[in-house]
Amino acid sequence: MTRNHAQRLLMLLALLVALLISACATPAERAKNLYDDGKYEEVIAKYPDEPVAQQARAALAAKLLNDGEIDRVLKEYADTPSVREAKNRKAQQLLDAGQIDEILKNFADTPASIQAREKAAQALYDAGRITECARDFQNTQAGQLARNELARSEFDRAMAHKDKNERIKALEAMLTDPQFAGTDASVFAQRELAKLSGAKNNVNY
């Protein structure tokens, strides 16, 4: 037997041993080997019930996110840690595109939603839809302006009553209405009610 023949036999023998070892490996071991080789999709497809499959999903989602495939992560890998960052990036894209309603509807828990709420509130305020602005966006700058305007109007209506008792009732109703709480007009209402009630100190509601 020549040296070349001996080398070929050794190579064939090594290959046969490797095949035998591979054939004897458990599904978990085969899945782990594929995972270690970075073949995440193959792990998910062939061994979905193995514990490492969830790790493969997480690793693949992170890779897809890094590659900019945000929509795919949101659609197919919502059960992975990468979905949070995918939502944030998607919401920012929508904000840049001016799609405010989409953010408020589907991405309300992202940082971009804060800016989206401010923009939506300002749009309502600028359109003269003061009541909607105050009701739906209380914690925005425009929402606060709207609440103050409504409170001031309510205060003026209360003070317009010529009858003292009617004026007191109107002021009391204003002060017990949550939508006016914390506004400048509510402070004025407390002071006026204190005067009308003959109290020395302001009445707190």
PyMOL commands that set and color helices and strands:
alter all, ss='L'
color gray80, all
select helices_A, chain A and resi 3-24+27-36+40-46+51-66+70-76+82-96+100-106+111-126+130-136+141-159+164-175+178-180+184-197
alter helices_A, ss='H'
color red, helices_A
deselect
rebuild
show_as cartoon
